[in-house]
Amino acid sequence: MNERKIKTAVLISGGGTNLQALIDAQKSGIIKHAEICAVISNRADAYGLERAEKAGIPHYVVEKEKTVKDPSGKPDENDSRIKQADFERKIVEILKSSGAELIVLAGFLAILSEDFTRLYPERIINIHPSLIPSFCGKGYYGLKVHEAALSYGVKVTGATVHFVNEIPDGGKIILQKAVYIKEGDTPEILQKRVMEEAEWELLPKALELVSEKMLKKSV
Ligand code: GAR
């Protein structure tokens, strides 16, 4: 049967293990209502680009140019705004040309402004490696999230998939899964366990949920 699928762009910055989980879930049939139409990385050296290449998915690099400094040595805010707008414009061009209807941030660690997020209300989903509202928002990404959870001393952490809006990690929650912290955990050990036990399961499930809903609305 040739059912319509929601064209989905996946944005990455690094290893791309969550992208791999999506690719695998598409192959195994866990994801039935979405297809990855493009992978965009904000870093040319992201290993996730190789994963996309191996899976035969069109992939692109869009890097944000470095902000120049003002005479006092601080980043020039105006220049930063221009470069952010340019960065986002290039991403939007790729999204449009690839026909993407939905965007997944799978370890995409660059900032997207409100100008960008308001173009796609409830059409951007993000995976965050904690139970939101703990250890989230500005400055909490990657290993830093697990460092913060361990230094606070929580006994349970996890992962959250949520819609992206103008508030960092503040959009509506789609799915969450808890992961227990164990004696002797380091940020690296915890990061791996949260990925294995929660992220790689949750992100494909969330993409399937959202894309199925989108298709039902369009009939
Ligand atoms: C993942 O743990 C993801 O949850 C996290 O970055 C890692 C990317 O790994 N994202 C954030 O911290 C977003 N705030 P991956 O490149 O192997 O998927």
Residues whose N, C-alpha, C, O or C-beta is under 5 A from the ligand:
A	BS01	GAR	G14 G15 G16 T17 N18 L19 A106 G107 F108 I127 H128 P129 Y140 Y141 G142
